[in-house]
Amino acid sequence: MSEKILVTGSTGFIGARVLMRLVEEGERVKVFLRTESPVDAMPESVEVVRGSFSDMESLGRAVRDVDRIVHLAGVTKALDEKGYDMGNVMPVRNLLAATRKHNPELKRFLFVSSLTVAGPASEGIQGVKESDPSRPVSAYGRSKLRAEALCMESSNLIPVTIVRPPAVYGPGDRDVLQVFQMLAKGLFVSTSSAATQRFSMIYVDDLVKGILAAARLEKAVGRVYYITSSCSSSWDEVIAAARPVLGFTKLFRISLPAPLVFFIGTVMGAIGSLRGKLALINRDKVNELLQNYWVCSPEQAQHDLGFTAETTLAEGVQKTILWYQREGWL
């Protein structure tokens, strides 16, 4: 028998894929959308509840009569800590409160957090594990950590699971798109640390598979998982995967020294704050950008969830670039 599952953030890059996977599996899906969010591409079978995370009445309607909640909504950019809390912490607090009041029999509350909660690893092969202490280096990571704490505080009343994805890429993603746009022009601009950096990545469809496994398996209740690929990557490996698809032969590389990147981030962040607009980069984001090892371990998810990412870097990069080209993004 199918379940009814509430998905927040369903118009985002990852959320849209989660929604479509659930519909394909025959689950009954409910989504919580802001008033202005479009529903043109939404399957007709999806139930839509509109409102805001500050409106407890609309949240009550959203959480009522669902079996599971997959909470993806949040912000990755904000002007300050308060902005990150409004986008990442307040929604979790109110969603949990609405669940306790209107759906105390909920089977699972799945919160999609971030590797930034943990902070960078000390080396680039094994990576951080779920048992390691959290040391976020950015306001975004700190806000996700506070949201995780709220989930765990409610875990005696609501069965909670937390997943922490690393960098996610695939069709529809606009962040990694910028890298491929550079490479298509035979250019790669990076920080001075790029030569030594290693990072975990996961193809979006693999992440969706891991999210749903974590949301459904009883063993995952009260646990935190890194949903990631089986090994870390380097920029050289990403470039090598993209080269045969993009067709560039020569690559002109520009390496920006860390002090210059910090200066640019500080200036752009200050200008953005004065104008009340989000900057492309600020000092907080530079703190993330310059870390050597954004790497996490897949072992716990493999052990508990039976999850292994199936898409290799070469396969994922090829699928992603071909989609960009078909859609005219690249």
C-alpha positions as CSV (number, residue, x, y, z in Angstrom):
1,M,0.0,0.0,0.0
2,S,1.3,3.4,-0.9
3,E,2.2,6.0,1.6
4,K,1.5,9.8,1.7
5,I,4.8,11.7,1.8
6,L,5.2,15.5,2.3
7,V,8.1,17.0,0.4
8,T,9.3,20.6,1.2
9,G,11.6,22.3,-1.3
10,S,10.0,20.4,-4.1
11,T,10.8,23.1,-6.7
12,G,14.5,23.0,-6.0
13,F,17.2,21.0,-7.8
14,I,17.1,18.0,-5.4
15,G,13.5,18.3,-4.3
16,A,12.1,18.1,-7.8
17,R,14.0,14.8,-8.3
18,V,12.7,13.4,-5.0
19,L,9.2,14.4,-5.9
20,M,9.4,12.7,-9.4
21,R,10.9,9.5,-7.9
22,L,8.1,9.2,-5.4
23,V,5.4,9.8,-8.1
24,E,7.1,7.1,-10.3
25,E,7.1,4.7,-7.4
26,G,3.3,5.2,-6.9
27,E,3.5,7.1,-3.6
28,R,0.9,9.8,-2.8
29,V,2.8,13.1,-2.6
30,K,2.0,16.3,-0.9
31,V,4.1,19.4,-1.3
32,F,4.4,22.6,0.7
33,L,4.9,25.6,-1.5
34,R,5.2,29.4,-1.0
35,T,2.3,31.4,-2.5
36,E,4.3,32.6,-5.4
37,S,5.8,29.2,-6.4
38,P,4.8,27.9,-9.8
39,V,3.1,24.5,-10.2
40,D,3.2,24.3,-14.0
41,A,5.5,21.3,-14.0
42,M,3.9,19.6,-11.0
43,P,2.2,16.2,-11.7
44,E,-1.5,16.4,-11.4
45,S,-1.6,13.7,-8.7
46,V,0.5,15.9,-6.3
47,E,-1.5,17.6,-3.5
48,V,-0.3,21.2,-3.0
49,V,-0.5,23.1,0.2
50,R,0.5,26.8,0.1
51,G,1.8,28.9,2.9
52,S,5.0,29.9,4.7
53,F,7.1,28.3,7.4
54,S,6.1,31.1,9.7
55,D,2.4,30.3,9.3
56,M,1.5,27.5,11.8
57,E,-2.0,27.1,10.3
58,S,-0.7,26.3,6.8
59,L,2.0,24.0,8.3
60,G,-0.7,22.2,10.2
61,R,-2.5,21.5,6.9
62,A,0.7,20.4,5.3
63,V,1.8,17.8,8.0
64,R,-1.7,16.4,8.7
65,D,-2.4,12.9,7.4
66,V,1.1,12.2,5.9
67,D,3.2,9.2,6.8
68,R,6.6,10.7,6.2
69,I,8.1,14.1,5.8
70,V,11.2,14.8,3.6
71,H,12.3,18.3,4.5
72,L,14.6,19.8,1.8
73,A,13.6,23.5,1.9
74,G,16.2,25.9,3.0
75,V,18.7,28.6,1.9
76,T,22.3,28.3,0.8
77,K,22.9,32.1,0.7
78,A,22.0,34.8,3.2
79,L,23.2,38.2,4.2
80,D,24.1,37.2,7.8
81,E,23.5,34.6,10.5
82,K,20.0,35.8,11.1
83,G,19.1,35.3,7.5
84,Y,20.5,31.7,7.6
85,D,18.5,31.0,10.8
86,M,15.3,32.4,9.1
87,G,15.9,30.1,6.1
88,N,17.2,27.0,7.8
89,V,16.4,26.9,11.5
90,M,13.0,28.5,11.8
91,P,11.4,26.2,9.2
92,V,12.6,23.1,11.0
93,R,11.5,24.4,14.4
94,N,8.0,25.2,13.2
95,L,7.6,22.1,11.1
96,L,8.5,19.9,14.1
97,A,6.1,21.8,16.3
98,A,3.3,21.4,13.7
99,T,4.1,17.7,13.5
100,R,3.9,17.2,17.3
101,K,0.5,18.9,17.3
102,H,-1.2,17.6,14.2
103,N,0.6,14.4,13.3
104,P,2.0,12.7,16.4
105,E,1.9,9.3,14.7
106,L,4.3,10.4,11.9
107,K,6.5,7.5,10.8
108,R,9.6,9.6,9.9
109,F,10.9,13.1,9.7
110,L,13.8,13.1,7.3
111,F,15.9,16.3,7.4
112,V,18.3,17.0,4.5
113,S,21.3,18.8,6.1
114,S,24.8,19.3,4.7
115,L,28.4,18.2,5.0
116,T,29.2,21.8,5.9
117,V,27.8,20.9,9.4
118,A,30.8,18.7,10.0
119,G,33.4,21.1,8.6
120,P,36.3,19.9,6.5
121,A,38.2,16.7,7.0
122,S,41.8,16.5,8.1
123,E,42.7,14.4,5.1
124,G,41.2,13.7,1.7
125,I,40.7,9.9,1.5
126,Q,38.7,8.6,4.5
127,G,36.9,11.9,5.3
128,V,34.8,12.8,8.3
129,K,32.5,10.2,9.9
130,E,29.2,10.6,11.6
131,S,30.8,10.1,15.0
132,D,33.3,13.0,14.5
133,P,32.5,16.3,16.3
134,S,31.0,19.0,14.1
135,R,33.2,22.0,13.3
136,P,31.4,24.2,10.8
137,V,33.5,27.0,9.2
138,S,30.6,29.0,7.8
139,A,27.3,30.6,8.8
140,Y,25.5,28.2,6.5
141,G,27.0,25.2,8.2
142,R,26.3,26.6,11.7
143,S,22.6,27.2,10.8
144,K,22.3,23.6,9.6
145,L,23.9,22.4,12.8
146,R,21.3,24.3,14.8
147,A,18.5,22.8,12.7
148,E,19.9,19.3,13.3
149,A,20.0,20.0,17.1
150,L,16.3,20.8,16.9
151,C,15.6,17.6,15.2
152,M,17.5,15.6,17.8
153,E,15.7,17.4,20.6
154,S,12.4,16.2,19.2
155,S,13.6,12.7,18.5
156,N,12.0,11.3,21.7
157,L,8.6,12.2,20.2
158,I,9.2,12.1,16.4
159,P,11.2,9.5,14.6
160,V,13.9,11.6,13.0
161,T,16.7,10.8,10.5
162,I,19.3,13.3,9.2
163,V,21.3,13.0,6.0
164,R,24.3,15.2,5.1
165,P,25.0,15.3,1.4
166,P,28.3,16.7,0.1
167,A,28.4,18.6,-3.2
168,V,25.5,17.5,-5.4
169,Y,25.6,17.7,-9.2
170,G,23.4,16.5,-12.1
171,P,20.9,17.8,-14.7
172,G,19.3,21.0,-13.4
173,D,22.1,22.1,-11.1
174,R,23.4,25.7,-11.6
175,D,26.4,25.6,-9.3
176,V,28.5,23.0,-11.1
177,L,27.3,24.5,-14.4
178,Q,29.6,27.4,-13.9
179,V,32.6,25.1,-13.8
180,F,31.6,23.4,-17.0
181,Q,31.0,26.8,-18.7
182,M,34.5,27.8,-17.9
183,L,36.0,24.5,-19.1
184,A,34.0,24.7,-22.4
185,K,36.0,27.9,-23.0
186,G,39.3,26.2,-22.2
187,L,39.6,28.1,-18.9
188,F,39.8,27.1,-15.3
189,V,39.9,29.7,-12.6
190,S,40.5,28.4,-9.1
191,T,42.1,29.2,-5.8
192,S,45.7,28.4,-5.0
193,S,44.5,25.4,-2.9
194,A,42.8,23.7,-5.8
195,A,45.9,21.7,-6.6
196,T,45.6,19.8,-3.3
197,Q,41.8,19.9,-2.8
198,R,39.8,16.7,-2.6
199,F,36.0,16.7,-2.2
200,S,33.1,14.3,-2.0
201,M,30.5,14.6,-4.7
202,I,27.3,12.7,-5.5
203,Y,25.1,12.5,-8.6
204,V,21.7,13.7,-7.8
205,D,19.8,10.5,-8.7
206,D,22.1,8.5,-6.4
207,L,21.4,11.1,-3.6
208,V,17.6,10.7,-4.1
209,K,18.0,6.9,-3.7
210,G,19.9,7.4,-0.5
211,I,17.5,10.0,0.9
212,L,14.5,7.7,0.4
213,A,16.3,4.7,1.9
214,A,17.1,6.7,5.0
215,A,13.5,8.0,5.2
216,R,12.1,4.4,5.0
217,L,14.4,2.0,6.9
218,E,13.7,1.6,10.6
219,K,17.4,1.2,11.4
220,A,17.9,4.8,10.4
221,V,15.7,6.3,13.2
222,G,17.7,8.7,15.3
223,R,20.7,8.5,13.1
224,V,22.8,10.8,10.9
225,Y,24.2,9.7,7.5
226,Y,26.6,11.0,4.9
227,I,25.0,10.1,1.5
228,T,28.0,10.3,-0.8
229,S,30.0,8.6,-3.5
230,S,32.4,5.8,-2.7
231,C,35.5,7.9,-3.1
232,S,36.6,11.5,-3.1
233,S,37.5,13.5,-6.3
234,S,40.0,16.1,-7.3
235,W,39.7,19.0,-9.7
236,D,42.0,17.2,-12.1
237,E,39.6,14.2,-12.1
238,V,36.6,16.4,-12.7
239,I,38.4,18.1,-15.6
240,A,39.5,14.7,-17.1
241,A,35.9,13.5,-16.9
242,A,34.6,16.7,-18.7
243,R,37.3,16.8,-21.4
244,P,35.9,14.1,-23.8
245,V,32.4,15.5,-23.6
246,L,33.2,19.2,-23.9
247,G,36.0,18.6,-26.4
248,F,38.5,21.1,-25.2
249,T,42.1,20.3,-25.9
250,K,44.1,23.0,-24.2
251,L,43.2,24.4,-20.8
252,F,44.4,27.8,-19.5
253,R,44.5,27.7,-15.7
254,I,44.4,30.7,-13.4
255,S,45.2,30.2,-9.7
256,L,44.1,33.0,-7.4
257,P,46.1,33.3,-4.1
258,A,44.1,32.9,-0.9
259,P,44.6,36.5,0.4
260,L,43.2,37.9,-2.9
261,V,40.2,35.6,-2.7
262,F,39.6,36.7,0.9
263,F,39.9,40.3,-0.2
264,I,37.4,39.8,-3.0
265,G,35.0,38.0,-0.8
266,T,35.2,40.7,1.9
267,V,34.6,43.5,-0.5
268,M,31.8,41.8,-2.4
269,G,30.1,40.8,0.8
270,A,30.3,44.3,2.2
271,I,28.8,45.8,-0.9
272,G,26.0,43.2,-0.8
273,S,25.2,44.0,2.8
274,L,25.1,47.7,2.1
275,R,22.7,47.1,-0.8
276,G,20.7,44.5,1.0
277,K,21.4,42.0,-1.8
278,L,23.1,38.7,-1.8
279,A,26.6,38.8,-3.2
280,L,28.0,36.1,-5.6
281,I,30.6,35.5,-3.0
282,N,31.4,36.8,0.5
283,R,34.0,36.2,3.2
284,D,31.9,33.4,4.7
285,K,31.7,31.5,1.5
286,V,35.4,32.0,1.0
287,N,35.9,30.1,4.3
288,E,34.3,27.1,2.6
289,L,35.9,27.6,-0.7
290,L,39.5,27.5,0.6
291,Q,39.3,24.3,2.6
292,N,41.4,21.4,1.3
293,Y,39.2,18.4,2.2
294,W,35.4,18.5,2.0
295,V,35.4,14.8,2.2
296,C,33.0,12.4,4.1
297,S,32.9,8.7,4.5
298,P,30.2,6.5,2.8
299,E,30.7,3.6,5.3
300,Q,27.8,4.1,7.7
301,A,25.3,4.5,4.9
302,Q,26.6,1.4,3.2
303,H,26.4,-0.6,6.5
304,D,23.0,0.6,7.7
305,L,21.1,1.5,4.6
306,G,22.8,-0.8,2.1
307,F,23.4,2.3,0.0
308,T,26.2,2.6,-2.6
309,A,26.3,5.4,-5.1
310,E,26.1,3.7,-8.5
311,T,27.1,6.6,-10.8
312,T,30.8,7.0,-11.4
313,L,32.2,10.5,-11.8
314,A,32.8,10.0,-15.5
315,E,29.2,8.8,-16.1
316,G,27.7,11.6,-14.0
317,V,29.7,14.3,-15.6
318,Q,28.8,13.1,-19.1
319,K,25.1,12.8,-18.3
320,T,25.1,16.3,-16.7
321,I,27.0,18.0,-19.6
322,L,24.8,16.4,-22.2
323,W,21.7,17.6,-20.4
324,Y,23.1,21.1,-20.2
325,Q,23.8,21.0,-24.0
326,R,20.3,19.7,-24.8
327,E,18.7,22.4,-22.7
328,G,20.8,25.2,-24.2
329,W,22.6,25.9,-20.8
330,L,26.0,25.1,-22.2
